[in-house]
Amino acid sequence: MKKAVLKLGVHDDKEKKKAMKTVSGLAGVDSISMDMKEQKLTVIGDIDPVSIVSKLRKLCHTEILSVGPAKEPEKKKEEPKKEEAKKDDKKKDEPKKDDVAELVKAYKAYNPHMTTYYHVRSAEEDPNACVIC
């Protein structure tokens, strides 16, 4: 995870919208924030800052101010609570899985013609099969 802070030559909302749309379309972007007063764009995610700048330079003047690791907020105190909650959730999920399995068995008994077998036809076996699909 990287955090890239870029300075953009954006002056109005239309250019801001185009820049945000361009950056949000890139792969690996987790979050985007824009400060219009200082004209700074902050991008967080598994990204290459150079590729972001190359895309944004087609829209406006762009400079890289800083690139570094994304700081994750410290939640050490909350983690034990979450682990306890996860243990409780696991205990709650196990009976649900058994209930679903019982319902599937009951449905199979009710509808014995339910099959899970698939037959795939290839163009070699059947020359009239659809090749385009």
MODELLER restraints for C-alpha pairs under 7 A, 6 or more apart:
rsr = mdl.restraints
at = mdl.atoms
rsr.add(forms.Gaussian(group=physical.xy_distance, feature=features.Distance(at['CA:1:A'], at['CA:44:A']), mean=6.85, stdev=0.5))
rsr.add(forms.Gaussian(group=physical.xy_distance, feature=features.Distance(at['CA:1:A'], at['CA:45:A']), mean=4.91, stdev=0.5))
rsr.add(forms.Gaussian(group=physical.xy_distance, feature=features.Distance(at['CA:1:A'], at['CA:46:A']), mean=4.86, stdev=0.5))
rsr.add(forms.Gaussian(group=physical.xy_distance, feature=features.Distance(at['CA:1:A'], at['CA:69:A']), mean=6.05, stdev=0.5))
rsr.add(forms.Gaussian(group=physical.xy_distance, feature=features.Distance(at['CA:1:A'], at['CA:70:A']), mean=5.69, stdev=0.5))
rsr.add(forms.Gaussian(group=physical.xy_distance, feature=features.Distance(at['CA:2:A'], at['CA:44:A']), mean=5.68, stdev=0.5))
rsr.add(forms.Gaussian(group=physical.xy_distance, feature=features.Distance(at['CA:2:A'], at['CA:45:A']), mean=5.44, stdev=0.5))
rsr.add(forms.Gaussian(group=physical.xy_distance, feature=features.Distance(at['CA:2:A'], at['CA:46:A']), mean=5.97, stdev=0.5))
rsr.add(forms.Gaussian(group=physical.xy_distance, feature=features.Distance(at['CA:2:A'], at['CA:47:A']), mean=6.70, stdev=0.5))
rsr.add(forms.Gaussian(group=physical.xy_distance, feature=features.Distance(at['CA:2:A'], at['CA:67:A']), mean=6.96, stdev=0.5))
rsr.add(forms.Gaussian(group=physical.xy_distance, feature=features.Distance(at['CA:2:A'], at['CA:68:A']), mean=5.61, stdev=0.5))
rsr.add(forms.Gaussian(group=physical.xy_distance, feature=features.Distance(at['CA:2:A'], at['CA:69:A']), mean=4.49, stdev=0.5))
rsr.add(forms.Gaussian(group=physical.xy_distance, feature=features.Distance(at['CA:2:A'], at['CA:70:A']), mean=4.97, stdev=0.5))
rsr.add(forms.Gaussian(group=physical.xy_distance, feature=features.Distance(at['CA:3:A'], at['CA:42:A']), mean=6.96, stdev=0.5))
rsr.add(forms.Gaussian(group=physical.xy_distance, feature=features.Distance(at['CA:3:A'], at['CA:43:A']), mean=5.75, stdev=0.5))
rsr.add(forms.Gaussian(group=physical.xy_distance, feature=features.Distance(at['CA:3:A'], at['CA:44:A']), mean=4.50, stdev=0.5))
rsr.add(forms.Gaussian(group=physical.xy_distance, feature=features.Distance(at['CA:3:A'], at['CA:45:A']), mean=6.70, stdev=0.5))
rsr.add(forms.Gaussian(group=physical.xy_distance, feature=features.Distance(at['CA:3:A'], at['CA:67:A']), mean=5.73, stdev=0.5))
rsr.add(forms.Gaussian(group=physical.xy_distance, feature=features.Distance(at['CA:3:A'], at['CA:68:A']), mean=5.34, stdev=0.5))
rsr.add(forms.Gaussian(group=physical.xy_distance, feature=features.Distance(at['CA:3:A'], at['CA:69:A']), mean=5.58, stdev=0.5))
rsr.add(forms.Gaussian(group=physical.xy_distance, feature=features.Distance(at['CA:3:A'], at['CA:70:A']), mean=4.79, stdev=0.5))
rsr.add(forms.Gaussian(group=physical.xy_distance, feature=features.Distance(at['CA:4:A'], at['CA:42:A']), mean=5.73, stdev=0.5))
rsr.add(forms.Gaussian(group=physical.xy_distance, feature=features.Distance(at['CA:4:A'], at['CA:43:A']), mean=5.25, stdev=0.5))
rsr.add(forms.Gaussian(group=physical.xy_distance, feature=features.Distance(at['CA:4:A'], at['CA:44:A']), mean=6.47, stdev=0.5))
rsr.add(forms.Gaussian(group=physical.xy_distance, feature=features.Distance(at['CA:4:A'], at['CA:49:A']), mean=6.39, stdev=0.5))
rsr.add(forms.Gaussian(group=physical.xy_distance, feature=features.Distance(at['CA:4:A'], at['CA:66:A']), mean=5.83, stdev=0.5))
rsr.add(forms.Gaussian(group=physical.xy_distance, feature=features.Distance(at['CA:4:A'], at['CA:67:A']), mean=4.45, stdev=0.5))
rsr.add(forms.Gaussian(group=physical.xy_distance, feature=features.Distance(at['CA:4:A'], at['CA:68:A']), mean=6.58, stdev=0.5))
rsr.add(forms.Gaussian(group=physical.xy_distance, feature=features.Distance(at['CA:5:A'], at['CA:40:A']), mean=6.62, stdev=0.5))
rsr.add(forms.Gaussian(group=physical.xy_distance, feature=features.Distance(at['CA:5:A'], at['CA:41:A']), mean=5.73, stdev=0.5))
rsr.add(forms.Gaussian(group=physical.xy_distance, feature=features.Distance(at['CA:5:A'], at['CA:42:A']), mean=4.53, stdev=0.5))
rsr.add(forms.Gaussian(group=physical.xy_distance, feature=features.Distance(at['CA:5:A'], at['CA:43:A']), mean=6.52, stdev=0.5))
rsr.add(forms.Gaussian(group=physical.xy_distance, feature=features.Distance(at['CA:5:A'], at['CA:64:A']), mean=6.34, stdev=0.5))
rsr.add(forms.Gaussian(group=physical.xy_distance, feature=features.Distance(at['CA:5:A'], at['CA:65:A']), mean=5.45, stdev=0.5))
rsr.add(forms.Gaussian(group=physical.xy_distance, feature=features.Distance(at['CA:5:A'], at['CA:66:A']), mean=5.19, stdev=0.5))
rsr.add(forms.Gaussian(group=physical.xy_distance, feature=features.Distance(at['CA:5:A'], at['CA:67:A']), mean=6.39, stdev=0.5))
rsr.add(forms.Gaussian(group=physical.xy_distance, feature=features.Distance(at['CA:6:A'], at['CA:40:A']), mean=5.55, stdev=0.5))
rsr.add(forms.Gaussian(group=physical.xy_distance, feature=features.Distance(at['CA:6:A'], at['CA:41:A']), mean=5.09, stdev=0.5))
rsr.add(forms.Gaussian(group=physical.xy_distance, feature=features.Distance(at['CA:6:A'], at['CA:42:A']), mean=6.36, stdev=0.5))
rsr.add(forms.Gaussian(group=physical.xy_distance, feature=features.Distance(at['CA:6:A'], at['CA:62:A']), mean=6.76, stdev=0.5))
rsr.add(forms.Gaussian(group=physical.xy_distance, feature=features.Distance(at['CA:6:A'], at['CA:63:A']), mean=5.60, stdev=0.5))
rsr.add(forms.Gaussian(group=physical.xy_distance, feature=features.Distance(at['CA:6:A'], at['CA:64:A']), mean=4.57, stdev=0.5))
rsr.add(forms.Gaussian(group=physical.xy_distance, feature=features.Distance(at['CA:6:A'], at['CA:65:A']), mean=5.26, stdev=0.5))
rsr.add(forms.Gaussian(group=physical.xy_distance, feature=features.Distance(at['CA:7:A'], at['CA:39:A']), mean=5.79, stdev=0.5))
rsr.add(forms.Gaussian(group=physical.xy_distance, feature=features.Distance(at['CA:7:A'], at['CA:40:A']), mean=4.60, stdev=0.5))
rsr.add(forms.Gaussian(group=physical.xy_distance, feature=features.Distance(at['CA:7:A'], at['CA:41:A']), mean=6.26, stdev=0.5))
rsr.add(forms.Gaussian(group=physical.xy_distance, feature=features.Distance(at['CA:7:A'], at['CA:62:A']), mean=5.67, stdev=0.5))
rsr.add(forms.Gaussian(group=physical.xy_distance, feature=features.Distance(at['CA:7:A'], at['CA:63:A']), mean=5.10, stdev=0.5))
rsr.add(forms.Gaussian(group=physical.xy_distance, feature=features.Distance(at['CA:7:A'], at['CA:64:A']), mean=6.34, stdev=0.5))
rsr.add(forms.Gaussian(group=physical.xy_distance, feature=features.Distance(at['CA:7:A'], at['CA:65:A']), mean=6.44, stdev=0.5))
rsr.add(forms.Gaussian(group=physical.xy_distance, feature=features.Distance(at['CA:8:A'], at['CA:39:A']), mean=5.61, stdev=0.5))
rsr.add(forms.Gaussian(group=physical.xy_distance, feature=features.Distance(at['CA:8:A'], at['CA:40:A']), mean=6.15, stdev=0.5))
rsr.add(forms.Gaussian(group=physical.xy_distance, feature=features.Distance(at['CA:8:A'], at['CA:60:A']), mean=6.67, stdev=0.5))
rsr.add(forms.Gaussian(group=physical.xy_distance, feature=features.Distance(at['CA:8:A'], at['CA:61:A']), mean=5.76, stdev=0.5))
rsr.add(forms.Gaussian(group=physical.xy_distance, feature=features.Distance(at['CA:8:A'], at['CA:62:A']), mean=4.64, stdev=0.5))
rsr.add(forms.Gaussian(group=physical.xy_distance, feature=features.Distance(at['CA:8:A'], at['CA:63:A']), mean=6.61, stdev=0.5))
rsr.add(forms.Gaussian(group=physical.xy_distance, feature=features.Distance(at['CA:9:A'], at['CA:39:A']), mean=6.87, stdev=0.5))
rsr.add(forms.Gaussian(group=physical.xy_distance, feature=features.Distance(at['CA:9:A'], at['CA:60:A']), mean=5.55, stdev=0.5))
rsr.add(forms.Gaussian(group=physical.xy_distance, feature=features.Distance(at['CA:9:A'], at['CA:61:A']), mean=4.90, stdev=0.5))
rsr.add(forms.Gaussian(group=physical.xy_distance, feature=features.Distance(at['CA:9:A'], at['CA:62:A']), mean=6.38, stdev=0.5))
rsr.add(forms.Gaussian(group=physical.xy_distance, feature=features.Distance(at['CA:10:A'], at['CA:16:A']), mean=6.11, stdev=0.5))
rsr.add(forms.Gaussian(group=physical.xy_distance, feature=features.Distance(at['CA:10:A'], at['CA:39:A']), mean=6.52, stdev=0.5))
rsr.add(forms.Gaussian(group=physical.xy_distance, feature=features.Distance(at['CA:10:A'], at['CA:60:A']), mean=6.68, stdev=0.5))
rsr.add(forms.Gaussian(group=physical.xy_distance, feature=features.Distance(at['CA:19:A'], at['CA:56:A']), mean=6.48, stdev=0.5))
rsr.add(forms.Gaussian(group=physical.xy_distance, feature=features.Distance(at['CA:23:A'], at['CA:52:A']), mean=6.64, stdev=0.5))
rsr.add(forms.Gaussian(group=physical.xy_distance, feature=features.Distance(at['CA:28:A'], at['CA:45:A']), mean=5.59, stdev=0.5))
rsr.add(forms.Gaussian(group=physical.xy_distance, feature=features.Distance(at['CA:28:A'], at['CA:46:A']), mean=4.79, stdev=0.5))
rsr.add(forms.Gaussian(group=physical.xy_distance, feature=features.Distance(at['CA:28:A'], at['CA:47:A']), mean=5.53, stdev=0.5))
rsr.add(forms.Gaussian(group=physical.xy_distance, feature=features.Distance(at['CA:29:A'], at['CA:43:A']), mean=6.98, stdev=0.5))
rsr.add(forms.Gaussian(group=physical.xy_distance, feature=features.Distance(at['CA:29:A'], at['CA:44:A']), mean=6.16, stdev=0.5))
rsr.add(forms.Gaussian(group=physical.xy_distance, feature=features.Distance(at['CA:29:A'], at['CA:45:A']), mean=4.61, stdev=0.5))
rsr.add(forms.Gaussian(group=physical.xy_distance, feature=features.Distance(at['CA:29:A'], at['CA:46:A']), mean=6.32, stdev=0.5))
rsr.add(forms.Gaussian(group=physical.xy_distance, feature=features.Distance(at['CA:29:A'], at['CA:47:A']), mean=6.34, stdev=0.5))
rsr.add(forms.Gaussian(group=physical.xy_distance, feature=features.Distance(at['CA:30:A'], at['CA:44:A']), mean=5.59, stdev=0.5))
rsr.add(forms.Gaussian(group=physical.xy_distance, feature=features.Distance(at['CA:30:A'], at['CA:45:A']), mean=4.73, stdev=0.5))
rsr.add(forms.Gaussian(group=physical.xy_distance, feature=features.Distance(at['CA:31:A'], at['CA:43:A']), mean=5.91, stdev=0.5))
rsr.add(forms.Gaussian(group=physical.xy_distance, feature=features.Distance(at['CA:31:A'], at['CA:44:A']), mean=5.22, stdev=0.5))
rsr.add(forms.Gaussian(group=physical.xy_distance, feature=features.Distance(at['CA:31:A'], at['CA:45:A']), mean=6.83, stdev=0.5))
rsr.add(forms.Gaussian(group=physical.xy_distance, feature=features.Distance(at['CA:32:A'], at['CA:42:A']), mean=5.71, stdev=0.5))
rsr.add(forms.Gaussian(group=physical.xy_distance, feature=features.Distance(at['CA:32:A'], at['CA:43:A']), mean=4.70, stdev=0.5))
rsr.add(forms.Gaussian(group=physical.xy_distance, feature=features.Distance(at['CA:32:A'], at['CA:44:A']), mean=6.52, stdev=0.5))
rsr.add(forms.Gaussian(group=physical.xy_distance, feature=features.Distance(at['CA:33:A'], at['CA:41:A']), mean=5.83, stdev=0.5))
rsr.add(forms.Gaussian(group=physical.xy_distance, feature=features.Distance(at['CA:33:A'], at['CA:42:A']), mean=5.18, stdev=0.5))
rsr.add(forms.Gaussian(group=physical.xy_distance, feature=features.Distance(at['CA:33:A'], at['CA:43:A']), mean=6.69, stdev=0.5))
rsr.add(forms.Gaussian(group=physical.xy_distance, feature=features.Distance(at['CA:34:A'], at['CA:40:A']), mean=5.82, stdev=0.5))
rsr.add(forms.Gaussian(group=physical.xy_distance, feature=features.Distance(at['CA:34:A'], at['CA:41:A']), mean=4.53, stdev=0.5))
rsr.add(forms.Gaussian(group=physical.xy_distance, feature=features.Distance(at['CA:34:A'], at['CA:42:A']), mean=6.30, stdev=0.5))
rsr.add(forms.Gaussian(group=physical.xy_distance, feature=features.Distance(at['CA:35:A'], at['CA:41:A']), mean=6.40, stdev=0.5))
rsr.add(forms.Gaussian(group=physical.xy_distance, feature=features.Distance(at['CA:44:A'], at['CA:70:A']), mean=6.61, stdev=0.5))
rsr.add(forms.Gaussian(group=physical.xy_distance, feature=features.Distance(at['CA:53:A'], at['CA:62:A']), mean=6.27, stdev=0.5))
rsr.add(forms.Gaussian(group=physical.xy_distance, feature=features.Distance(at['CA:56:A'], at['CA:62:A']), mean=6.53, stdev=0.5))
rsr.add(forms.Gaussian(group=physical.xy_distance, feature=features.Distance(at['CA:108:A'], at['CA:114:A']), mean=6.61, stdev=0.5))
rsr.add(forms.Gaussian(group=physical.xy_distance, feature=features.Distance(at['CA:122:A'], at['CA:129:A']), mean=6.92, stdev=0.5))
rsr.add(forms.Gaussian(group=physical.xy_distance, feature=features.Distance(at['CA:123:A'], at['CA:129:A']), mean=5.67, stdev=0.5))
rsr.add(forms.Gaussian(group=physical.xy_distance, feature=features.Distance(at['CA:123:A'], at['CA:131:A']), mean=6.53, stdev=0.5))
